[in-house]
Amino acid sequence: MKTELREAAVVTVAVALGGALLGLLWWWLAPSVPLVGDVVDNSWVVYVKDSEGEQAIGVDGTFTLLALALGAVSALGVFLFRRRGGVPLVVGLTVGGLLGSVLAWRLGVWLGPAQDVIAAAKSAGKGVTFSAPLKLGAKGALLAWSVSALVVHLGLTGLFGPREAEGGAPPV
């Protein structure tokens, strides 16, 4: 049991650190949401430049798709690391995926454009387009990595995991 817990801790930390990769990819690949600033009644207001644009949805979709892919890759890696599986290993994979997603989210927000849109609008100037801060609107996307990892790991274990010997003891 100690060995399984140690392996689960290693998996948790390794998968969680993969969140840095997800955060960098999200920051790099997410579409930019264009904003524009204007002065109304001596105060700055900020508008979305294209009110029917799909960039904001694309930001969430990019995060979700990248998290799903990294969940599948991490599940494959964990399965190849230890084919027998086990509850502690699966819990470690799930917790690591959740921690990795949170790390990626915060890293992407930190690396992205400034959070103060009024200051960004003032520095860009009236009527000049600038990028909105990177934010995750659909917080459920934080679960994508863990869910993907669990489904892929379950499938791999079911298809290629060790089998019990047939013809066991007859039922009593």
C-alpha positions as a Python dict, from the first residue, in 0.01 Angstrom:
ca = {
    (1, 'M'): (0, 0, 0),
    (2, 'K'): (290, 238, 74),
    (3, 'T'): (426, 181, -275),
    (4, 'E'): (89, 257, -432),
    (5, 'L'): (53, 577, -230),
    (6, 'R'): (406, 685, -323),
    (7, 'E'): (337, 620, -692),
    (8, 'A'): (8, 810, -666),
    (9, 'A'): (189, 1108, -511),
    (10, 'V'): (445, 1105, -792),
    (11, 'V'): (167, 1091, -1051),
    (12, 'T'): (-20, 1376, -881),
    (13, 'V'): (285, 1602, -880),
    (14, 'A'): (392, 1511, -1235),
    (15, 'V'): (45, 1567, -1381),
    (16, 'A'): (-4, 1889, -1185),
    (17, 'L'): (328, 2025, -1315),
    (18, 'G'): (202, 1952, -1666),
    (19, 'G'): (-40, 2237, -1600),
    (20, 'A'): (243, 2477, -1679),
    (21, 'L'): (250, 2337, -2033),
    (22, 'L'): (-127, 2373, -2062),
    (23, 'G'): (-108, 2733, -1938),
    (24, 'L'): (162, 2824, -2187),
    (25, 'L'): (-24, 2658, -2475),
    (26, 'W'): (-350, 2827, -2379),
    (27, 'W'): (-183, 3168, -2361),
    (28, 'W'): (-15, 3111, -2697),
    (29, 'L'): (-309, 2956, -2888),
    (30, 'A'): (-618, 3129, -2743),
    (31, 'P'): (-777, 3386, -2970),
    (32, 'S'): (-756, 3749, -2874),
    (33, 'V'): (-1079, 3925, -2778),
    (34, 'P'): (-1064, 4276, -2930),
    (35, 'L'): (-1182, 4563, -2711),
    (36, 'V'): (-1209, 4932, -2783),
    (37, 'G'): (-1215, 5224, -2540),
    (38, 'D'): (-1416, 5541, -2558),
    (39, 'V'): (-1478, 5846, -2340),
    (40, 'V'): (-1841, 5904, -2240),
    (41, 'D'): (-1929, 6187, -1999),
    (42, 'N'): (-1562, 6234, -1903),
    (43, 'S'): (-1515, 5869, -1801),
    (44, 'W'): (-1367, 5577, -1991),
    (45, 'V'): (-1586, 5290, -2107),
    (46, 'V'): (-1474, 4974, -2282),
    (47, 'Y'): (-1669, 4785, -2546),
    (48, 'V'): (-1616, 4460, -2728),
    (49, 'K'): (-1516, 4564, -3079),
    (50, 'D'): (-1710, 4286, -3249),
    (51, 'S'): (-2019, 4219, -3040),
    (52, 'E'): (-2103, 3910, -3244),
    (53, 'G'): (-1749, 3773, -3245),
    (54, 'E'): (-1677, 3426, -3115),
    (55, 'Q'): (-1335, 3493, -2969),
    (56, 'A'): (-1451, 3476, -2605),
    (57, 'I'): (-1601, 3133, -2665),
    (58, 'G'): (-1283, 3039, -2849),
    (59, 'V'): (-1076, 3118, -2541),
    (60, 'D'): (-1278, 2869, -2334),
    (61, 'G'): (-1284, 2615, -2616),
    (62, 'T'): (-909, 2634, -2662),
    (63, 'F'): (-852, 2567, -2293),
    (64, 'T'): (-1100, 2278, -2294),
    (65, 'L'): (-959, 2107, -2602),
    (66, 'L'): (-601, 2142, -2480),
    (67, 'A'): (-701, 2006, -2138),
    (68, 'L'): (-879, 1709, -2298),
    (69, 'A'): (-570, 1630, -2506),
    (70, 'L'): (-332, 1660, -2211),
    (71, 'G'): (-568, 1445, -2003),
    (72, 'A'): (-551, 1170, -2264),
    (73, 'V'): (-172, 1196, -2286),
    (74, 'S'): (-130, 1192, -1907),
    (75, 'A'): (-360, 888, -1880),
    (76, 'L'): (-156, 706, -2142),
    (77, 'G'): (163, 793, -1957),
    (78, 'V'): (23, 672, -1624),
    (79, 'F'): (-104, 353, -1785),
    (80, 'L'): (236, 281, -1938),
    (81, 'F'): (401, 365, -1605),
    (82, 'R'): (187, 116, -1415),
    (83, 'R'): (-48, -113, -1605),
    (84, 'R'): (-218, -258, -1301),
    (85, 'G'): (-387, 68, -1215),
    (86, 'G'): (-529, 89, -865),
    (87, 'V'): (-747, 331, -677),
    (88, 'P'): (-464, 551, -537),
    (89, 'L'): (-317, 589, -885),
    (90, 'V'): (-650, 693, -1035),
    (91, 'V'): (-711, 938, -749),
    (92, 'G'): (-363, 1081, -807),
    (93, 'L'): (-437, 1119, -1178),
    (94, 'T'): (-765, 1296, -1103),
    (95, 'V'): (-626, 1532, -839),
    (96, 'G'): (-320, 1604, -1053),
    (97, 'G'): (-542, 1689, -1350),
    (98, 'L'): (-749, 1927, -1142),
    (99, 'L'): (-442, 2095, -990),
    (100, 'G'): (-281, 2115, -1333),
    (101, 'S'): (-591, 2283, -1477),
    (102, 'V'): (-599, 2540, -1199),
    (103, 'L'): (-227, 2607, -1244),
    (104, 'A'): (-277, 2646, -1620),
    (105, 'W'): (-569, 2881, -1575),
    (106, 'R'): (-384, 3108, -1334),
    (107, 'L'): (-62, 3098, -1542),
    (108, 'G'): (-249, 3189, -1861),
    (109, 'V'): (-426, 3478, -1689),
    (110, 'W'): (-96, 3599, -1545),
    (111, 'L'): (86, 3581, -1881),
    (112, 'G'): (-200, 3731, -2080),
    (113, 'P'): (-287, 4097, -2131),
    (114, 'A'): (-327, 4325, -1831),
    (115, 'Q'): (-635, 4273, -1614),
    (116, 'D'): (-711, 4645, -1581),
    (117, 'V'): (-902, 4712, -1903),
    (118, 'I'): (-962, 5080, -1824),
    (119, 'A'): (-588, 5143, -1790),
    (120, 'A'): (-525, 4945, -2109),
    (121, 'A'): (-790, 5149, -2291),
    (122, 'K'): (-635, 5473, -2170),
    (123, 'S'): (-286, 5367, -2279),
    (124, 'A'): (-414, 5247, -2620),
    (125, 'G'): (-615, 5564, -2680),
    (126, 'K'): (-969, 5647, -2777),
    (127, 'G'): (-1103, 5420, -3051),
    (128, 'V'): (-789, 5203, -3069),
    (129, 'T'): (-831, 4826, -3054),
    (130, 'F'): (-654, 4635, -2776),
    (131, 'S'): (-675, 4281, -2638),
    (132, 'A'): (-899, 4179, -2351),
    (133, 'P'): (-746, 3998, -2055),
    (134, 'L'): (-728, 3622, -2090),
    (135, 'K'): (-1001, 3474, -1874),
    (136, 'L'): (-1182, 3145, -1844),
    (137, 'G'): (-1556, 3207, -1855),
    (138, 'A'): (-1660, 2842, -1832),
    (139, 'K'): (-1513, 2725, -1501),
    (140, 'G'): (-1633, 2371, -1577),
    (141, 'A'): (-1346, 2352, -1825),
    (142, 'L'): (-1120, 2303, -1524),
    (143, 'L'): (-1260, 1949, -1500),
    (144, 'A'): (-1182, 1857, -1861),
    (145, 'W'): (-831, 1729, -1791),
    (146, 'S'): (-942, 1502, -1506),
    (147, 'V'): (-1246, 1366, -1688),
    (148, 'S'): (-1046, 1296, -2003),
    (149, 'A'): (-771, 1128, -1803),
    (150, 'L'): (-1020, 908, -1618),
    (151, 'V'): (-1204, 798, -1932),
    (152, 'V'): (-886, 722, -2126),
    (153, 'H'): (-725, 541, -1831),
    (154, 'L'): (-1039, 334, -1777),
    (155, 'G'): (-1048, 241, -2146),
    (156, 'L'): (-681, 146, -2155),
    (157, 'T'): (-707, -57, -1836),
    (158, 'G'): (-1017, -233, -1966),
    (159, 'L'): (-860, -313, -2303),
    (160, 'F'): (-496, -379, -2219),
    (161, 'G'): (-480, -424, -1840),
    (162, 'P'): (-390, -752, -1671),
    (163, 'R'): (-666, -1011, -1663),
    (164, 'E'): (-772, -1233, -1377),
    (165, 'A'): (-718, -1602, -1425),
    (166, 'E'): (-1024, -1777, -1567),
    (167, 'G'): (-1183, -2066, -1387),
    (168, 'G'): (-1151, -1926, -1038),
    (169, 'A'): (-1316, -2081, -736),
    (170, 'P'): (-1681, -2171, -796),
    (171, 'P'): (-1940, -1960, -615),
    (172, 'V'): (-2064, -2100, -286),
}
